[in-house]
Amino acid sequence: MHASTSRTSTWRSWGVVLVAITIAVGSVSPVRAESNTDANAIVDIALVPRTGTEIIWRNRSYVGELTISTAGRNLALVEEVALDAYLRGIHEVPLSWPDETLKAQVVAARTYLAWTMDRGRSSAGRKYDFDICATIQCQVYGGSSPGESIDEVRWDDAISRTSREILLYEDAPAQALYSSSAGARTRAIQDIWATTPKPYLQAVDSPELEVTPYRSWTVEVPAEVFRRVVGEAGFVVGGAISTVIVVGPGEGLGPDRVEIQSELGVTSIPVSRIRGIFNKYGPALYPGLFPGPRPSGRRWPQTILSYSFETAVVGDAETESIGLSSFLPASDLPSPLTIVFDGEGWGHAIGMSQWGIKAMGDDGWIYGDMLAHYYGGLRPQDGGKYIPDTVRIGLTWTLPTLEFEATGSFDLWINGTYAGVLPAGRWQFDRSSSGIRLTPPEGAEFITARVTNRYWPR
């Protein structure tokens, strides 16, 4: 179980070492708090909102303790909250969806958190002291502020009604992967990531085709664009392209791959790689072309939306081969060929499909049956020792400047030492050569303080 460290109890149990750090000055221009020597550098700041105060960052509200620390040339921002407050901030499905669908999503999210914490922190988590990140790489987290709308109350109800419930496999949290849309059928984990098969992450039918907006999608890629994009990842496709096909050993037997037949041979790329390559380099090299348009005219959220697709070469391959008789290779000439990707779904399609549980909720399924369908018969049960009391969420560690709007007063800690109560307003923190520079709101009035530094374990 993850336990937070009380700043109050730490203060009582550890000695103090005096350092000269001035926090603030009166009410003229914006004030900067920063020590003059590396020995006294501010490297850790904590903002603890008082009751009723929210701290707003990037249009999202936080009520948990926010810690700012140095991260190379940038700053790391971590929030610590109670488990239910973390789940409240999970923004993975529309909260207007059916009640049973929301319960299934809560259990999947709570299970994924428990699995993440049980396996141990990532390298970034160990370095910057957090349990789980806040992005699509982990679970999308949108802040801990409680909501008051009808749908937000329904989400809170789903959290409380499934309290402590997770999915267990062999007496440990299951790797409860989920994604937006699987199309007609989910994928086996070993078919996508060439990892050890898990019996609860195998392909099953997904009853979502009548509701998902990702039922089908098409991406058309000119041959010369295709060559350049895959070339950015080190895959060389030389000469005229004749075929591009998806091949594999069959469902549940390992990864599929895309094979490109050109006049200089065969280039083989795993489907997982080619999706990542096009999603990374496609928009960077051809922002006007990728992501492509939906039938409605808006763009798709990614260039290649899933790993479930077929490919075809459209055009006259003989016309492209004419270039080989000239002084330039075909790969250096405009090509009449187009590589077409026809796919379905959005995301990795392993485990639970969110649009699938939306369809199930519409049809009256209960959440336990939804989860059992997608996770090989696993059903919710008490998570016991795997349920954490508090969670530390890594919000960012790649920005040199952080700006916050405090709606009310909050407590400030510097290098583990209590520094006083600060007022509402816009606050800015910058990575400086000697630590962290603090700029309070213009005109803010609060008392200058000499700070003591404590060293306490994280």
VMD Tcl script that draws the C-alpha trace (Angstrom):
set ca {
  {0.00 0.00 0.00}
  {1.27 3.45 -0.88}
  {1.38 5.78 2.10}
  {1.94 9.52 1.97}
  {4.43 11.29 4.24}
  {2.85 13.83 6.58}
  {4.65 17.14 6.44}
  {3.55 17.86 10.03}
  {4.86 14.60 11.48}
  {8.05 14.95 9.48}
  {8.59 18.42 10.97}
  {8.37 16.99 14.46}
  {10.65 14.01 13.88}
  {13.54 15.57 11.95}
  {16.04 18.21 12.97}
  {16.48 21.52 11.20}
  {19.44 23.11 9.46}
  {19.38 26.88 8.98}
  {19.93 28.33 5.53}
  {19.41 31.88 4.35}
  {16.44 31.85 1.96}
  {14.22 34.91 1.77}
  {10.76 34.05 0.52}
  {8.96 37.31 -0.13}
  {8.90 41.07 0.05}
  {6.06 43.64 0.18}
  {3.66 44.88 -2.42}
  {5.52 46.56 -5.26}
  {6.49 44.80 -8.46}
  {6.42 40.99 -8.78}
  {8.67 39.45 -6.14}
  {11.20 36.71 -6.78}
  {12.24 34.24 -4.14}
  {15.56 32.61 -4.81}
  {18.70 31.84 -2.86}
  {22.05 33.26 -3.91}
  {24.14 30.11 -3.59}
  {23.83 26.55 -4.82}
  {24.03 25.27 -1.23}
  {20.84 27.16 -0.40}
  {19.09 26.57 -3.71}
  {15.33 26.10 -3.72}
  {14.88 22.67 -5.29}
  {11.52 21.59 -3.83}
  {8.36 23.67 -3.38}
  {4.98 22.38 -2.23}
  {1.65 24.17 -2.59}
  {-1.08 22.86 -0.27}
  {-4.52 24.36 -1.02}
  {-6.60 25.33 2.00}
  {-10.24 24.26 2.20}
  {-12.19 25.77 -0.67}
  {-9.08 26.70 -2.67}
  {-8.38 25.32 -6.11}
  {-5.11 25.73 -7.95}
  {-5.68 26.03 -11.68}
  {-3.01 24.93 -14.14}
  {-3.63 24.72 -17.87}
  {-7.37 25.18 -17.34}
  {-7.57 22.22 -14.97}
  {-8.26 22.48 -11.25}
  {-6.35 20.73 -8.48}
  {-7.11 20.48 -4.77}
  {-4.34 18.07 -3.76}
  {-0.82 18.94 -2.67}
  {1.25 20.10 -5.65}
  {5.00 19.57 -5.51}
  {7.38 21.45 -7.82}
  {10.95 20.19 -8.08}
  {13.90 20.64 -10.40}
  {14.06 18.26 -13.37}
  {17.27 18.99 -15.24}
  {16.65 22.27 -17.03}
  {12.92 21.95 -16.42}
  {10.49 21.60 -13.54}
  {8.58 18.53 -12.43}
  {5.00 18.95 -11.20}
  {3.38 16.22 -9.10}
  {0.01 16.14 -7.34}
  {-0.72 13.93 -4.34}
  {-4.38 13.08 -3.71}
  {-6.58 10.47 -2.09}
  {-7.48 7.51 -4.29}
  {-11.09 8.56 -4.96}
  {-9.96 12.09 -5.84}
  {-7.58 10.59 -8.39}
  {-10.36 8.45 -9.89}
  {-12.62 11.51 -9.96}
  {-10.10 13.16 -12.28}
  {-9.90 10.27 -14.76}
  {-11.17 11.69 -18.06}
  {-11.43 8.59 -20.21}
  {-15.08 8.40 -21.30}
  {-17.94 10.91 -21.57}
  {-19.65 11.06 -18.18}
  {-23.03 11.14 -19.91}
  {-22.63 7.45 -20.82}
  {-24.77 4.76 -19.07}
  {-24.29 4.15 -15.34}
  {-23.07 0.57 -15.77}
  {-20.57 1.72 -18.40}
  {-19.17 4.26 -15.95}
  {-18.79 1.55 -13.29}
  {-16.88 -0.67 -15.72}
  {-14.56 2.22 -16.57}
  {-13.95 2.99 -12.88}
  {-13.00 -0.62 -12.11}
  {-10.70 -0.79 -15.15}
  {-9.03 2.49 -14.16}
  {-8.64 1.47 -10.51}
  {-7.21 -1.89 -11.62}
  {-4.76 -0.29 -14.02}
  {-3.56 2.01 -11.24}
  {-3.14 -0.94 -8.85}
  {-1.24 -2.91 -11.53}
  {1.00 0.08 -12.23}
  {1.84 0.56 -8.56}
  {2.28 -3.17 -7.94}
  {4.88 -3.55 -10.70}
  {6.87 -0.53 -9.46}
  {7.45 2.99 -10.67}
  {8.71 3.88 -14.12}
  {12.15 5.46 -14.50}
  {10.53 8.91 -14.64}
  {8.37 8.07 -11.62}
  {11.41 7.05 -9.58}
  {13.28 10.16 -10.62}
  {10.50 12.67 -10.01}
  {8.64 10.85 -7.22}
  {5.29 9.87 -8.73}
  {3.27 6.67 -9.07}
  {1.54 7.19 -12.39}
  {1.56 9.81 -15.16}
  {-1.44 11.92 -16.17}
  {-1.35 11.43 -19.94}
  {-2.55 8.91 -22.51}
  {0.68 6.98 -21.82}
  {-0.88 5.97 -18.47}
  {-4.43 7.17 -17.82}
  {-5.81 10.54 -18.84}
  {-6.14 12.58 -15.62}
  {-7.82 15.97 -15.66}
  {-7.47 17.30 -12.11}
  {-8.88 16.53 -8.67}
  {-11.43 19.30 -8.23}
  {-14.88 17.84 -7.42}
  {-17.57 18.61 -9.97}
  {-21.18 19.57 -9.37}
  {-22.90 18.74 -12.66}
  {-25.35 15.85 -12.86}
  {-22.90 13.75 -14.87}
  {-20.02 14.47 -12.49}
  {-22.20 13.37 -9.59}
  {-22.99 10.16 -11.52}
  {-19.25 9.55 -11.98}
  {-18.68 10.04 -8.23}
  {-21.50 7.57 -7.61}
  {-19.83 5.00 -9.89}
  {-16.61 5.42 -7.88}
  {-18.35 4.92 -4.53}
  {-20.52 2.00 -5.71}
  {-17.43 0.08 -6.90}
  {-15.27 1.07 -3.92}
  {-12.13 -1.11 -3.57}
  {-13.09 -3.26 -6.56}
  {-10.42 -4.33 -9.04}
  {-9.73 -7.27 -11.34}
  {-7.30 -9.85 -9.98}
  {-5.38 -12.56 -11.83}
  {-3.32 -15.07 -9.85}
  {-3.76 -12.97 -6.70}
  {-2.35 -9.80 -8.25}
  {-3.86 -6.83 -10.10}
  {-4.56 -7.62 -13.74}
  {-3.02 -5.52 -16.49}
  {-6.38 -3.96 -17.30}
  {-5.54 -2.36 -20.64}
  {-8.28 -0.49 -22.45}
  {-8.60 1.77 -25.48}
  {-11.18 3.89 -27.23}
  {-12.48 1.58 -29.94}
  {-11.62 -1.93 -31.13}
  {-13.85 -2.09 -34.16}
  {-15.43 -5.52 -34.65}
  {-12.90 -7.40 -32.52}
  {-10.23 -6.69 -29.91}
  {-6.62 -7.83 -30.30}
  {-4.50 -10.34 -28.38}
  {-1.65 -8.63 -26.53}
  {0.98 -10.93 -28.08}
  {-0.22 -10.03 -31.58}
  {0.58 -6.37 -31.03}
  {3.54 -6.13 -28.69}
  {5.25 -9.52 -29.04}
  {5.02 -10.07 -25.29}
  {4.05 -13.04 -23.13}
  {0.40 -13.97 -23.75}
  {-2.06 -13.22 -20.94}
  {-5.27 -15.27 -20.92}
  {-7.35 -12.22 -19.98}
  {-5.96 -10.10 -22.84}
  {-7.04 -12.18 -25.82}
  {-9.19 -11.26 -28.82}
  {-12.97 -11.16 -28.38}
  {-15.83 -9.74 -30.41}
  {-16.74 -6.14 -29.59}
  {-20.40 -5.16 -30.09}
  {-19.72 -1.53 -30.94}
  {-19.96 -1.11 -34.70}
  {-23.34 0.62 -34.51}
  {-22.13 3.28 -32.07}
  {-18.40 3.89 -32.54}
  {-17.33 6.84 -34.72}
  {-14.21 4.80 -35.57}
  {-16.02 1.95 -37.29}
  {-13.88 2.45 -40.37}
  {-11.22 4.85 -41.59}
  {-9.01 5.25 -44.64}
  {-5.60 6.86 -45.06}
  {-4.18 7.48 -48.52}
  {-0.40 7.95 -48.71}
  {1.42 8.85 -51.96}
  {4.27 6.40 -52.59}
  {7.03 9.02 -52.33}
  {5.51 10.25 -49.05}
  {5.38 6.66 -47.77}
  {9.07 6.16 -48.60}
  {10.12 9.35 -46.86}
  {8.07 8.75 -43.70}
  {9.31 5.20 -43.10}
  {12.80 6.38 -44.08}
  {12.77 8.78 -41.10}
  {12.64 5.68 -38.88}
  {15.51 3.99 -40.74}
  {13.52 1.72 -43.08}
  {14.81 2.01 -46.64}
  {12.35 1.35 -49.46}
  {14.25 1.66 -52.73}
  {13.00 1.53 -56.30}
  {9.44 1.24 -57.53}
  {6.91 -0.16 -55.03}
  {4.83 -3.05 -56.30}
  {2.94 -4.34 -53.23}
  {2.30 -3.39 -49.59}
  {0.53 -6.12 -47.63}
  {-0.21 -7.03 -44.02}
  {0.97 -10.54 -43.15}
  {1.03 -12.51 -39.93}
  {0.95 -15.97 -38.36}
  {-2.74 -15.70 -37.43}
  {-4.77 -14.45 -34.50}
  {-3.13 -15.15 -31.15}
  {0.10 -16.43 -32.71}
  {2.23 -13.30 -32.74}
  {2.67 -9.87 -34.33}
  {1.48 -8.92 -37.78}
  {3.83 -6.99 -40.03}
  {3.63 -4.85 -43.12}
  {5.75 -6.08 -46.03}
  {6.71 -3.62 -48.76}
  {7.85 -5.20 -52.03}
  {9.93 -2.87 -54.15}
  {12.37 -3.39 -57.00}
  {15.23 -3.52 -54.53}
  {13.68 -6.19 -52.27}
  {11.29 -6.63 -49.35}
  {11.12 -4.31 -46.34}
  {9.27 -5.71 -43.31}
  {7.91 -3.44 -40.56}
  {5.85 -4.61 -37.53}
  {2.33 -3.13 -37.50}
  {3.06 -1.60 -34.09}
  {6.10 0.20 -35.51}
  {4.47 1.45 -38.68}
  {1.57 2.99 -36.75}
  {4.00 4.76 -34.44}
  {6.17 5.90 -37.35}
  {3.27 7.48 -39.24}
  {1.78 9.07 -36.12}
  {5.15 10.63 -35.25}
  {6.71 11.56 -38.57}
  {3.64 11.93 -40.80}
  {2.31 15.18 -39.26}
  {5.85 16.48 -38.70}
  {6.85 16.08 -42.36}
  {3.46 16.65 -44.01}
  {1.23 18.67 -41.65}
  {-1.14 19.51 -44.48}
  {-1.65 15.85 -45.32}
  {-1.73 14.09 -41.93}
  {-3.88 13.29 -40.06}
  {-6.25 12.81 -42.95}
  {-9.84 14.02 -43.23}
  {-12.90 12.21 -41.91}
  {-15.94 11.92 -44.17}
  {-17.34 14.90 -42.22}
  {-14.36 17.02 -43.26}
  {-12.74 17.22 -39.82}
  {-9.42 15.47 -39.28}
  {-8.96 12.13 -37.58}
  {-7.20 12.31 -34.18}
  {-4.14 10.40 -35.51}
  {-2.63 9.47 -38.86}
  {-3.09 5.71 -38.40}
  {-5.68 5.12 -35.72}
  {-5.13 1.47 -34.80}
  {-3.21 -1.73 -35.52}
  {-6.24 -3.25 -37.24}
  {-5.89 -2.38 -40.91}
  {-5.34 -3.77 -44.38}
  {-3.20 -2.18 -47.09}
  {-3.25 -1.92 -50.86}
  {-1.27 -0.23 -53.63}
  {-3.47 1.81 -55.94}
  {-2.22 3.08 -59.32}
  {-0.12 1.93 -62.25}
  {3.08 0.31 -60.98}
  {4.46 0.11 -64.52}
  {4.32 3.90 -64.82}
  {6.47 4.25 -61.71}
  {9.01 1.75 -63.11}
  {9.64 4.01 -66.11}
  {11.78 6.13 -63.83}
  {14.32 3.32 -63.56}
  {15.34 3.77 -67.19}
  {16.17 7.43 -66.62}
  {19.17 8.92 -64.88}
  {17.25 9.12 -61.56}
  {15.93 6.24 -59.43}
  {12.18 5.85 -59.17}
  {12.33 6.84 -55.52}
  {13.53 10.31 -56.59}
  {10.72 10.84 -59.08}
  {7.05 11.73 -58.57}
  {5.05 8.50 -58.24}
  {1.56 7.75 -59.53}
  {1.08 5.15 -56.79}
  {-0.84 5.54 -53.54}
  {-0.58 3.30 -50.48}
  {-4.05 2.93 -48.95}
  {-4.66 1.92 -45.32}
  {-8.20 0.69 -44.58}
  {-8.74 0.17 -40.87}
  {-11.14 0.16 -37.94}
  {-11.02 1.28 -34.33}
  {-8.85 3.78 -32.46}
  {-6.12 2.72 -30.06}
  {-4.32 -0.53 -29.35}
  {-7.60 -2.51 -29.08}
  {-6.21 -4.75 -26.31}
  {-8.53 -5.49 -23.39}
  {-11.64 -3.38 -22.88}
  {-13.07 -1.23 -25.65}
  {-14.65 1.94 -24.30}
  {-17.06 2.25 -27.20}
  {-17.80 -1.44 -26.67}
  {-18.93 -0.89 -23.07}
  {-20.93 2.12 -24.26}
  {-22.85 -0.19 -26.60}
  {-23.24 -2.77 -23.83}
  {-24.54 -0.14 -21.42}
  {-27.08 0.97 -23.99}
  {-28.21 -2.67 -24.27}
  {-28.63 -3.14 -20.50}
  {-25.48 -5.09 -19.58}
  {-24.23 -4.85 -15.98}
  {-20.65 -3.74 -15.41}
  {-19.37 -7.06 -14.05}
  {-20.47 -8.85 -17.23}
  {-18.88 -6.15 -19.40}
  {-15.54 -6.59 -17.66}
  {-15.75 -10.38 -17.76}
  {-16.41 -10.24 -21.51}
  {-13.31 -8.19 -22.31}
  {-10.97 -9.61 -19.65}
  {-11.27 -13.36 -20.07}
  {-13.89 -13.93 -17.39}
  {-12.27 -11.79 -14.66}
  {-14.83 -10.16 -12.39}
  {-14.54 -7.30 -9.90}
  {-13.49 -8.22 -6.35}
  {-12.06 -6.51 -3.28}
  {-8.55 -5.33 -4.08}
  {-7.34 -5.60 -0.49}
  {-3.67 -4.74 -0.11}
  {-3.40 -3.53 -3.70}
  {-5.66 -0.52 -3.17}
  {-3.58 2.59 -2.34}
  {-4.74 5.28 0.08}
  {-3.12 8.10 -1.87}
  {-1.70 8.54 -5.33}
  {1.12 10.73 -6.63}
  {0.44 11.79 -10.21}
  {3.17 13.07 -12.53}
  {1.58 16.02 -14.34}
  {4.69 17.20 -16.23}
  {8.48 17.22 -16.03}
  {9.29 18.88 -19.37}
  {8.49 22.59 -18.83}
  {10.88 25.29 -17.55}
  {8.01 27.55 -16.39}
  {4.81 26.77 -14.50}
  {2.01 29.29 -14.00}
  {-0.87 28.78 -11.56}
  {-4.01 30.65 -10.59}
  {-4.89 30.11 -6.92}
  {-8.57 30.79 -6.20}
  {-7.86 31.21 -2.49}
  {-5.07 30.92 0.07}
  {-2.64 28.02 0.25}
  {0.26 26.86 2.41}
  {3.77 27.06 0.98}
  {6.63 24.71 1.83}
  {10.20 25.28 0.59}
  {12.75 22.48 0.66}
  {10.50 20.66 3.11}
  {10.12 23.64 5.46}
  {6.85 25.42 6.18}
  {7.05 28.97 4.83}
  {3.59 30.38 5.56}
  {0.18 31.06 4.04}
  {0.10 32.75 0.64}
  {-2.80 34.58 -1.02}
  {-4.93 34.00 -4.10}
  {-3.68 35.17 -7.47}
  {-1.44 34.21 -10.35}
  {1.82 32.59 -9.32}
  {4.78 31.71 -11.54}
  {7.67 29.33 -10.98}
  {10.74 29.26 -13.24}
  {13.71 26.95 -13.45}
  {16.79 29.08 -12.75}
  {20.50 28.37 -12.72}
  {20.43 27.84 -8.95}
  {17.06 26.16 -8.42}
  {13.49 27.48 -8.62}
  {12.51 31.14 -8.90}
  {9.11 32.15 -7.49}
  {7.17 35.17 -8.78}
  {4.03 36.03 -6.77}
  {1.10 38.10 -8.05}
  {1.85 41.77 -8.61}
  {0.87 43.76 -5.56}
  {0.69 40.72 -3.28}
  {1.34 41.51 0.37}
  {2.77 38.92 2.67}
  {5.48 38.81 5.29}
  {9.17 38.34 4.51}
  {10.40 35.17 6.20}
  {13.72 33.50 6.87}
  {13.34 29.80 6.13}
  {14.83 26.77 7.84}
  {15.69 23.77 5.70}
  {14.75 20.23 6.68}
  {15.89 17.05 5.04}
  {13.22 14.38 5.05}
  {12.74 11.17 3.07}
  {10.39 10.87 0.14}
}
mol new
graphics top color blue
foreach p $ca { graphics top sphere $p radius 0.5 }
foreach p [lrange $ca 0 end-1] q [lrange $ca 1 end] { graphics top cylinder $p $q radius 0.2 }
display resetview
